Amino acid sequence: MNQLTQFYNLSHIFISFIGAMLLFAIYYNIQKRFKTVLEEGVVFKRVDKGLLYLAFGMLVWVLSGIIAYTVNHFQVEKTLWYQVTINLVSTLNNLFWLLALYYVNEAPKFIYRNEKNVRLISGVIILTAVLTIAATFLVGDKTINGIKLIAIPDVVLTTFLCLLMGVSFFKTFMQRGLKLVAFIAVSAIFLLFISQLSDLFIYLGTDFINQLIRIVAKTSLVSVFLVLATSWVIQLANTPKPNEMKIHFLDWSLLKLTIPSKGIYNEKIDFGSKTTQYKNLLLFAIRRKFKDALEQSIIVNSGGEIKSQTYLTRIIDNINSILELEDENKLERKDLITFIGESKYRLRILPEHINIDEALLAEFKRDF
């Protein structure tokens, strides 16, 4: 084994291992400190395991590094079993990345909290891996015009997941005000994609360039994951606790809101002509206060009671605009409305902290 390959494999192992351990440590700390925020309510348990799956994905990198180091040390990298092992490890890594995206709020909607589609894509990944392994025994290391045939399926899948990760992380960091990190994340994922091409095109680049791209991509991605974890801690720390929030619906378009952690104390909010947003918020409050736990949510999609998530965002935007809150105290949608799953959303304020004027309630029930 030459020194360049030895350096890359050892660097790959230790960088991935340290990154995975740090993510596990942060995840454990988050679960310990923010348990009540992560597991709201008695019925709906929404434990976010995205960070955990990112850590497992990095442990797979550690495993692949150990395998590569061992294989190169004994100079058996041309054997068939090594090709099969690499395909299996790559498949496992892709699965962990996909499972992590399931928990990312800004992931494409066909993945975010969509168990059916995630199972379908996972099945496609596993099936592709099985077919690739079968092709390994039939095709081996055969190449056509410098293209390694058995690498095609894995590169296609990795490209698909890199695209999903790029979109998800870019939107996540932009939404959290970390614009520079958003561009760094996209760059790291792009480099990760580029690093896969040398497995497909055997004459692409030199060993030095290919190894350099790989180590830079993976080091950058580890850093991005750590920033993501840190921003999640900050986000959870700034999320109001359900038992501190109070809302009182006084009249049509008028309510009183209290959220101490956001500097809001008995503030009167007049929605004025924006009655659609007010009615939607009142509907959430009525469901939360008077329905059983399983019936407190509202379906938000084209066929649901509320047709679009845009209406939810407008509720929060109107409150921020009317109260003229400073940037650090501005409400986010997740502060008042929590996602349950399967297009269902529920008000976070506890039922006992929701008050509705009796005349307003009677009029709403009659007109709705």
N, C-alpha and C positions, 0 to 999 in steps of 0.2 A: 504494500500500500504506500503510495507516495505521500509526502508530507502535506500537500495541499488538501488531499482527500481526508487525511487523518485530522487535520485542523478543522475542516468543515464539519465532519461528523461529531467530533468532540464538542465543538462550539454549539452545534445544533442540539445536542443532548442536554447540555447544561443550561443554555438559554431557555429552552422549552421547559425543563424541569423547574427552574427557579420561577419562571412565569406562572406555571401551573400551581405551584405551592403558594405563591402570592395571591392568586385568584381564589384558591381554596380558603386561605386565611381571611380574605376580605368577605367572601361569601358567608363563612361561619360567623364573622363579626356582625354582618348585616342581619342574619337570621336571629342572632341573640339580641341585638339592640332594637330592631324594628319589627319584632314578631307580630305585634298587634296591628301594625299598618299593613303588613304582608298578608295577614290572615284575618281579614275583616269579616265580621258576622259569624253566626253559628253554623249556617248551612253552606255558604260559599267559601271554600278554601282556595285561595288564589296564590299559592306559594310559587314565586318566580324562580325557576331553576335555570334560567338562561346563562347566568354567570357560571354555574356549576358545569353545564355542558361545554362551555368554552374551555374550562379547565381540563375536562376530560379529553377534549380534542387536542389540547397541548400535550397531555400525557401520551396520546397516540403518536404525536411527533417524537416524543422521547423514545417510545418503543421502536419507531421506524429508524431513528438514529442509531440505537443499539444494534438493531438488525443489520443496518448498512455497515456499521463499524466492524461487526463480527464477520460479515460476509467478505468485506474487503480485506480484512486481516488474514483470512484463510484463502483468499483469492478464489472464491466460488461464486462470484457474482453472475457468471454466465449460466448457472444451473437453472433448471426448470422450476424447482421448488422455491427458489428465490423470487422468480417472477410472480408465482402464485401468491406468496406471502406479501409482496409489495402491493398487489391488487387488493388483497383482503384488508390490509392496513389502511390503504387509501379509502376504501369503501367505509370503514369504520369512522375515519376522520370526517368524511362527507356527511355521514349520518349525525354525528355530534354537532357539526356546524348547522345542519338543518334544524335539529331539535332546539338549538340555541335561538335561532331566528323565530321559532314559534312564540317565544316570550318577548321579542323586541317590538315595542309599541309601534315603531315607524316602519316595520317590515311590510312588504306588500300584503294587502288584505287577504289574498288567497292562502297566505301562510299564517299570519298572525292569529293565534288562538283558534285555528281552524284544524281540528283533529283529523277530519276526513281527508283533507288535501295533504296534510303532513304524512298520514299513513300511506296515501297513494304515492307520493313522491319517494317516501322511504322504500316502498315496495319496488319502485322503478330502479332505485339505486342498488338494492340488493339483487334484483334480477339481472341488471347490467353487470354486476360483479360476477355473478354465477356464469353468465354467458362469456365474460372475458376470461374467466378461469378455464372454461371449457375450450375456448379458442386458443388458449396458451398451449394446451396439449396438442392441438391440431396444427397451429401455425408456428408456435415457438417464437424465435427472434426474427422471423422473416420481415424484410423491409422491401418497400417499393418506392423507388426514386427518393431514397433517404427518409422515408416515413415508416416508423415502426407501427405495424398494424395493430398489435394488441394494446397499444397505448391510446388508441383513438377514443374508445368509450369513456375511459377514466378522465381524459382531458376534456371531453365534452361535458361530463358531469361537473367537473371542477370549475369549468368556465361558467356554467349555469349558476352554481352556488356562489362563485366570486361576484357575479352580477347582482345576485340577491343581497349578498353581504354589503357590496358597495353602495347600493341604493339605501339599504336599511341604516347603515352606520352614518352615511352622509346626512340623511334626514334627521337622525337621532341627534347628532352633534350640532347641526344647524338649529334644531328646535331648542337645544339647551344653551344656545349662545356661544358655542365653541367652534367658530367658523374655521379657524386655522386647523384645528384637530380634524374637522370634517374633511378638509382637502388632504391632510396627511393620511387619514384612514383610506380614502379612495386611492391615493398613490401607493400605499402599502399593499392593498388588495390587488391593484393592477400589477405590481411587481410580482406578487404571488402567482398571478395568472401567467405572466411572462416566464416565470421560473419553471412552469410545467411544460412549456413548449420544447425545451431541450430533451424531454423524455419522448416527445413525439417526433421531432425533427433531429435525427441523430448527428447531423453535421452542423447544427445551429450553434454558433459561438464557440468559445474555447472553454476548457475546464475551469480556468480561473474566472472568466466572466460569468459563467453559469453558476458556479459556487458562490461568487460574490453577490449576485442577484438574489439567490436563495437566502443567504444569511442576512442580507439587508432587509428583505421582505419579511422574514420571520421575526427578526428583532423588532422591526417597526410595528408589526402586527401585535406582538406581545405588549409593546408600549401602548398601543391603541386600546387593547383590552383592559389594561390597568387604568387608563384614563376613563374608559367607559364605566368601570367598576367604581372609581372615585366619584364620578359625576352622579352615579346612582345613589351613593351614600348621601351626597349633598341634597339630591332631589328628595329622598326619603326624609331627611332631617327637616326639610322645609315644607313637608306635606302636613297640613293641619290634622290634628287628631279628631276623630268623629265626635268624641264626648266634649270637645271645646266649642263646637259650632252650634249656633242657634239661628233659627229662621222663623219669622212671624209674618204671615200674609195678612195685611191689614185691609186692603180693598183692591179693586181691579187696578192692575198695573203698579200697585204699591206694596212694598214689603220692607221688613226691617231685618237686618243681617248682623250677626256677631261672629267674628273669627279673630280672637285675640292674637294668635301667632302672626296674623297678617295686618295687625294694627287696625282692625275693623271692630268698633264697639257700638252696637245699637244704631248702625247707620241706616237711614231711610233711603230706599232706592225706588225711584219712580221710572218705570219702563216707558211711560208715555204712550206713544203710538205703536211701540213695539210689542203688541199684544200677543203675537205668536210665540215669542220667546217666553213671555210671562206665563202663558197658558201651559207651555211645555214644562216649565219649572214647577208650576203648581200641580200638574199631573204627576210628576215625579214625587212630589211631596205627599200627595194623597195616597199614592201606591205604597210609599215607604211607611206612612203612619198607620194606615188602616188595613193593609193586606197582610196575609201570612208571609213568612220568610220566602217561600218558593214563588210567591206571586208579586213580590215587590219590584221586580225589574220590568223594564219596557224594551220591546224589540225595536231597534233602530236600523232600518234598511228600507229598500224600495217597497217592500211588501208589509212593513211593520206599521205600528201606530205613529211613529215619527219617521219620516221618509228618508232623512239623511243625517249623517253625523255633523254636517255643517250647522244644523239647527242647534246642536248641543254647544258647539264652539261659539255661536253667536250669543248664547245666554251669558257665557263667561265674559266675552268681549264687551257686551253691553254693561255688565256690572263694573268691569274695570274702567270703562269710559265714563260712566256716571259718577263713580267715586273718585276718579282721577288719581288712582293709586300710583305710588312710585314703582319703578321697575322691580325692586327687590320685594315689594309687597303684592305685586300683581298676582291675581288668581290664575291658575291653570285649570283646564277642564277636569283633570284627575282629582283636584282638590275638593270639588263638590260632587262629581259624578264618577262612579267607578265602573269599570268594565267587568262583567261577570263571565262572559263567554257566549259564543253562538249568537252574536249581534245583540246581546242583552246588556242593558246598563241600569244602574240603580243609584239613587241619591245616597251620599255617604253620611249625611246628618242623621243622628239617632232619632227614632220615632218620638221619644219623649221630649226632644228638643225642637219639634216641629209644631207650630201653632197656626191654626187657620181660622179666620173670622167665620163664625157660624153662618151669617147671611151670605158671605162670599162662597162658602162651601156649598150651600144649598143652591145658589144660583149657578155655580159651575156644574154641579151634578145635573141640573135641569137642562142646561144648554149644551153640554158636551155630548 
